[in-house]
Amino acid sequence: MKFKLHLKRSITITTILLFSFFANTSMSSPPDNYDLSIKSTGNIEFYVDFCQYEALQGGTRIEFIYSVDLSQFMNQADSLDQIAVFQINFQLFGSLNDTSLNTHETKHIPLNGNSETIFLDIKKIDTRDDSLSLVVAISDSLSNKKGIIKKSLMRRKFPSELSISDLYFVSHIQKAAKPSVFEKSGLLMIPNATRNFSYSEQASNAYVYFEINHLLFKPENPSSYSVSYMIENLSGKEVASHQRPTIPKTSSNCSRVEIIPLAELKTGPYNLTLRVTDLLSGESASSWRYFSVSSSEKTQDMLLSMTEDNIKKYYSFQQIKYYSFQQINHY
């Protein structure tokens, strides 16, 4: 595809993960900023979010999602299409050899002055290091502007009993037409790295993907599990809830997508708590995360949302088998 190149920007993105050992912390106490996704400081605004999943042999798979609002790089006086050139460096340093990752990418991103566009990318790694420090710096060589993120992160250690992964907030879902880094089980799931959602007729729902580990599954003895979620405001008042009382098991490990209707949520931050109960063993596990609802109609409006027909067509995927992440690769 050809673009009219009126102005060429060179944007350098450097991501460094430095692993070190810190004392383990409890997930029961929310971190700073209500555990929302991480926002940069400086002259360039961008966000980084991450989700942790159980991996093989006691490891943890971590997915880092980052998003950049490209309207920051538009030449407002010019209506012609432009191109941004992103130099992306992603480095992971750890005490274990299998956690090292060092990549350099050049991405040419079209900038359309007539619409809001968000650039999304994701990095994935399996690790057994207990803790890490995250530094992300984005600089624009044309304006000399820079944004930076510094954050200490703890690896989740998943137990051998029932557990739930981190909650992966998704803006849009559709059937994957071709391979993508955002594909999960044949579906293209576009993450919302800011965890901020705006209600509109075209985007009336948020979606939450999660993985369930170690259900008690006996093929000769069919059984079920239940899933429920509760949404609270920051005062601890319940504002919405939903329950699926019986879901047949198809394997000991599976993944699901839950729909969160946005129409009943006012502008502000919320806490989503999701609980799974194994109706055969009696075990329960829960996972929670903060998200927010905004009155702005700007959120990721370059992406197409699902219609009601799409939802009916594709929601046979609500329970998806996975097999101990044997096909998970390092990126």
C-alpha positions as CSV (number, residue, x, y, z in Angstrom):
1,M,0.0,0.0,0.0
2,K,1.3,3.4,-0.9
3,F,1.0,6.5,1.3
4,K,1.5,10.1,0.6
5,L,4.6,10.9,2.6
6,H,4.6,14.5,3.6
7,L,6.4,14.1,6.9
8,K,8.5,11.2,8.1
9,R,8.9,10.7,11.8
10,S,11.4,8.4,13.5
11,I,10.2,7.1,16.9
12,T,12.4,5.0,19.1
13,I,10.8,2.6,21.6
14,T,13.1,1.0,24.1
15,T,11.8,-1.6,26.6
16,I,14.1,-3.0,29.2
17,L,13.2,-5.6,31.8
18,L,15.7,-6.0,34.6
19,F,15.1,-9.0,36.8
20,S,16.1,-9.0,40.5
21,F,14.9,-10.7,43.7
22,F,12.5,-9.0,46.0
23,A,10.4,-10.2,48.9
24,N,7.1,-11.7,47.7
25,T,4.0,-9.5,48.1
26,S,0.4,-10.5,48.5
27,M,-2.2,-9.8,45.8
28,S,-4.8,-8.9,48.4
29,S,-3.5,-5.3,48.7
30,P,-4.0,-3.3,45.5
31,P,-0.8,-1.6,44.2
32,D,-0.6,2.2,43.5
33,N,-3.1,3.7,41.1
34,Y,-5.7,1.1,41.8
35,D,-3.7,-1.5,39.8
36,L,-4.7,0.1,36.5
37,S,-2.5,-0.2,33.5
38,I,0.8,1.7,33.7
39,K,0.8,5.2,32.2
40,S,4.0,6.9,31.1
41,T,5.3,10.2,32.4
42,G,6.9,12.9,30.2
43,N,5.8,14.4,26.9
44,I,4.6,11.3,25.2
45,E,1.7,9.4,26.6
46,F,1.5,5.6,26.3
47,Y,0.3,2.7,28.3
48,V,1.7,-0.7,29.2
49,D,-0.4,-3.5,30.7
50,F,0.6,-7.1,31.5
51,C,-1.1,-10.4,32.2
52,Q,0.3,-13.5,33.8
53,Y,-0.7,-17.1,33.0
54,E,0.4,-20.6,34.2
55,A,3.1,-22.1,32.0
56,L,4.9,-25.4,31.9
57,Q,7.1,-26.8,34.7
58,G,6.1,-24.2,37.3
59,G,6.8,-21.3,35.1
60,T,4.7,-18.2,34.3
61,R,3.9,-16.8,30.9
62,I,3.8,-13.0,30.9
63,E,2.2,-11.0,28.1
64,F,3.1,-7.3,27.9
65,I,0.7,-5.1,25.9
66,Y,1.6,-1.5,25.0
67,S,-0.4,1.1,23.2
68,V,0.4,4.5,21.7
69,D,-2.2,7.0,20.7
70,L,-0.8,8.1,17.3
71,S,-2.7,11.4,17.3
72,Q,0.2,12.8,19.4
73,F,2.3,12.6,16.3
74,M,0.0,14.2,13.8
75,N,0.9,17.4,12.1
76,Q,-2.4,19.1,12.8
77,A,-1.8,21.7,10.1
78,D,-1.5,19.1,7.4
79,S,-4.4,16.9,6.2
80,L,-2.2,14.6,4.1
81,D,-1.3,11.1,5.3
82,Q,2.0,10.7,7.1
83,I,4.1,7.8,8.2
84,A,5.7,7.2,11.5
85,V,8.8,4.9,11.7
86,F,9.0,3.1,15.1
87,Q,12.3,1.7,16.1
88,I,11.3,-0.8,18.8
89,N,13.9,-2.3,21.1
90,F,12.7,-4.9,23.6
91,Q,15.1,-6.4,26.1
92,L,14.7,-8.8,28.9
93,F,17.5,-9.6,31.4
94,G,17.1,-12.2,34.1
95,S,19.0,-14.4,36.4
96,L,17.9,-17.5,34.4
97,N,19.2,-17.9,30.8
98,D,15.7,-18.8,29.4
99,T,14.3,-15.4,30.3
100,S,16.7,-13.4,28.1
101,L,15.1,-11.6,25.2
102,N,16.6,-8.9,23.0
103,T,14.8,-7.8,19.8
104,H,14.9,-4.8,17.5
105,E,12.1,-4.0,15.1
106,T,11.3,-1.2,12.7
107,K,7.6,-0.6,12.1
108,H,6.3,1.8,9.5
109,I,2.9,3.1,10.8
110,P,0.5,5.2,8.7
111,L,-0.8,8.3,10.3
112,N,-4.2,9.5,9.1
113,G,-4.9,13.1,10.2
114,N,-8.6,12.5,9.8
115,S,-9.1,9.8,12.4
116,E,-7.9,8.7,15.8
117,T,-5.6,5.7,15.7
118,I,-4.0,3.6,18.4
119,F,-0.9,1.5,17.8
120,L,-0.9,-1.8,19.7
121,D,1.8,-4.5,20.1
122,I,2.5,-7.4,22.5
123,K,5.5,-9.3,23.8
124,K,5.3,-12.7,25.4
125,I,7.8,-14.7,27.5
126,D,7.9,-17.7,29.8
127,T,9.9,-17.2,33.0
128,R,10.6,-18.6,36.4
129,D,12.3,-15.5,37.7
130,D,10.5,-14.2,40.8
131,S,10.5,-10.5,40.2
132,L,11.4,-7.9,37.6
133,S,11.7,-4.2,37.0
134,L,10.2,-2.6,34.0
135,V,11.5,0.4,32.1
136,V,9.9,1.6,28.9
137,A,11.1,4.8,27.1
138,I,9.5,6.2,24.0
139,S,11.1,9.1,22.2
140,D,10.1,11.0,19.0
141,S,13.2,12.2,17.2
142,L,11.3,14.9,15.3
143,S,9.9,16.7,18.4
144,N,12.5,15.4,20.9
145,K,9.6,14.5,23.1
146,K,10.0,11.5,25.4
147,G,7.8,9.4,27.6
148,I,9.0,6.8,30.2
149,I,7.6,4.1,32.5
150,K,9.4,2.5,35.4
151,K,7.7,-0.2,37.4
152,S,8.6,-3.2,39.6
153,L,6.6,-6.3,39.0
154,M,6.2,-9.6,40.8
155,R,5.8,-13.0,39.0
156,R,2.7,-14.9,39.9
157,K,3.5,-18.4,41.1
158,F,0.5,-20.6,40.2
159,P,-0.3,-23.5,42.6
160,S,-1.0,-27.1,41.6
161,E,-4.6,-26.7,42.6
162,L,-7.4,-24.7,41.0
163,S,-6.4,-21.2,39.9
164,I,-7.3,-18.4,37.5
165,S,-5.0,-16.3,35.3
166,D,-4.9,-12.6,35.3
167,L,-7.9,-11.0,33.6
168,Y,-7.2,-9.9,30.0
169,F,-9.4,-6.9,29.1
170,V,-10.5,-6.9,25.5
171,S,-12.2,-4.2,23.4
172,H,-13.1,-6.2,20.3
173,I,-13.4,-9.8,19.2
174,Q,-13.8,-11.4,15.8
175,K,-12.8,-14.6,14.1
176,A,-9.2,-14.5,13.1
177,A,-8.8,-14.4,9.3
178,K,-5.0,-14.8,9.5
179,P,-2.3,-15.4,12.1
180,S,-1.8,-12.5,14.6
181,V,0.0,-11.9,17.8
182,F,-3.4,-11.1,19.3
183,E,-5.0,-14.4,18.3
184,K,-6.2,-16.8,21.0
185,S,-7.8,-20.1,20.1
186,G,-8.7,-19.0,16.6
187,L,-10.2,-15.6,17.7
188,L,-8.7,-12.2,17.2
189,M,-8.9,-10.5,20.6
190,I,-7.9,-6.8,20.5
191,P,-6.7,-5.9,24.0
192,N,-7.5,-2.7,25.8
193,A,-4.1,-1.7,27.2
194,T,-5.5,1.3,29.1
195,R,-8.4,-0.8,30.6
196,N,-10.6,2.2,29.9
197,F,-13.8,1.6,28.1
198,S,-16.3,4.0,26.6
199,Y,-20.0,3.0,26.1
200,S,-21.6,3.6,22.7
201,E,-24.1,1.8,20.5
202,Q,-21.1,0.4,18.5
203,A,-19.2,-0.6,21.7
204,S,-21.8,-1.6,24.3
205,N,-19.7,-4.4,25.9
206,A,-16.3,-5.0,27.3
207,Y,-14.8,-8.5,27.2
208,V,-12.6,-10.4,29.7
209,Y,-10.5,-13.4,28.7
210,F,-9.1,-15.7,31.4
211,E,-7.7,-19.2,31.8
212,I,-8.7,-21.7,34.3
213,N,-6.2,-24.2,35.6
214,H,-6.5,-27.6,37.3
215,L,-10.2,-28.3,37.4
216,L,-10.9,-31.8,38.7
217,F,-11.8,-33.6,35.4
218,K,-12.8,-37.2,35.1
219,P,-14.1,-38.2,31.7
220,E,-15.9,-41.2,33.2
221,N,-17.6,-38.9,35.7
222,P,-19.1,-35.8,33.9
223,S,-19.2,-32.7,36.2
224,S,-19.5,-29.0,36.0
225,Y,-18.1,-25.7,37.4
226,S,-19.5,-22.3,37.9
227,V,-18.3,-18.8,37.0
228,S,-19.5,-15.6,38.6
229,Y,-18.3,-12.0,38.6
230,M,-19.0,-9.0,40.7
231,I,-18.2,-5.3,39.9
232,E,-17.7,-2.8,42.8
233,N,-17.0,0.9,42.8
234,L,-14.1,2.2,44.9
235,S,-16.4,2.5,47.9
236,G,-16.9,-1.2,47.9
237,K,-20.5,-1.0,46.7
238,E,-21.6,-3.7,44.3
239,V,-22.9,-2.2,41.1
240,A,-23.3,-5.3,38.9
241,S,-22.9,-9.0,39.0
242,H,-23.6,-12.1,37.0
243,Q,-23.4,-15.9,37.5
244,R,-23.2,-18.9,35.3
245,P,-24.2,-21.7,37.8
246,T,-23.3,-24.8,35.8
247,I,-20.8,-25.1,32.9
248,P,-19.9,-28.6,31.8
249,K,-16.2,-29.4,32.0
250,T,-14.4,-30.4,28.8
251,S,-10.9,-30.6,30.2
252,S,-8.9,-29.8,33.4
253,N,-7.6,-26.6,31.8
254,C,-9.8,-24.3,29.7
255,S,-10.2,-20.6,28.9
256,R,-13.3,-18.4,28.7
257,V,-14.5,-15.0,27.7
258,E,-17.1,-13.2,29.8
259,I,-19.1,-10.2,28.5
260,I,-19.3,-7.1,30.7
261,P,-22.2,-4.8,29.7
262,L,-21.2,-1.2,29.9
263,A,-24.6,0.5,29.8
264,E,-25.2,0.0,33.6
265,L,-21.8,1.4,34.6
266,K,-21.3,5.1,35.2
267,T,-18.1,7.0,34.5
268,G,-15.3,6.0,37.0
269,P,-13.0,3.3,38.2
270,Y,-14.3,-0.2,39.2
271,N,-13.0,-3.5,40.6
272,L,-13.9,-6.7,38.8
273,T,-13.7,-9.9,40.8
274,L,-14.2,-13.1,39.0
275,R,-14.7,-16.4,40.8
276,V,-14.6,-20.0,39.6
277,T,-16.0,-22.9,41.7
278,D,-15.3,-26.6,40.9
279,L,-18.6,-28.3,41.7
280,L,-16.9,-31.7,41.9
281,S,-14.0,-30.9,44.3
282,G,-15.7,-27.9,46.0
283,E,-12.5,-25.8,45.4
284,S,-12.9,-22.1,44.5
285,A,-10.4,-19.6,43.0
286,S,-10.7,-15.9,42.2
287,S,-8.9,-13.2,40.3
288,W,-9.6,-9.4,40.3
289,R,-8.5,-6.4,38.5
290,Y,-9.4,-2.7,38.2
291,F,-10.7,-1.1,35.1
292,S,-12.5,2.2,34.3
293,V,-15.4,3.6,32.2
294,S,-15.1,6.9,30.5
295,S,-17.6,9.2,28.9
296,S,-15.1,9.8,26.0
297,E,-16.0,8.3,22.7
298,K,-12.3,8.2,21.6
299,T,-11.3,4.8,23.0
300,Q,-9.8,2.7,20.2
301,D,-12.3,3.9,17.7
302,M,-10.2,2.6,14.8
303,L,-11.3,-1.0,15.6
304,L,-14.6,-2.6,14.5
305,S,-16.7,-3.9,17.3
306,M,-18.8,-7.1,17.2
307,T,-22.5,-7.0,16.1
308,E,-25.1,-9.0,17.9
309,D,-25.0,-11.5,15.0
310,N,-21.2,-11.8,15.5
311,I,-21.7,-12.5,19.2
312,K,-24.3,-15.3,18.5
313,K,-22.1,-16.8,15.8
314,Y,-18.8,-16.8,17.6
315,Y,-19.8,-17.4,21.3
316,S,-19.7,-21.1,20.9
317,F,-16.0,-20.4,21.8
318,Q,-16.9,-19.4,25.4
319,Q,-15.1,-22.5,26.7
320,I,-11.8,-23.3,24.9
321,K,-9.5,-26.2,25.7
322,Y,-5.8,-25.6,26.1
323,Y,-3.1,-28.2,26.7
324,S,-0.5,-26.9,29.2
325,F,0.7,-24.3,26.7
326,Q,2.7,-26.7,24.8
327,Q,2.5,-24.4,21.7
328,I,3.5,-21.2,23.5
329,N,6.7,-19.8,22.0
330,H,9.0,-17.0,23.1
331,Y,8.6,-13.8,21.1
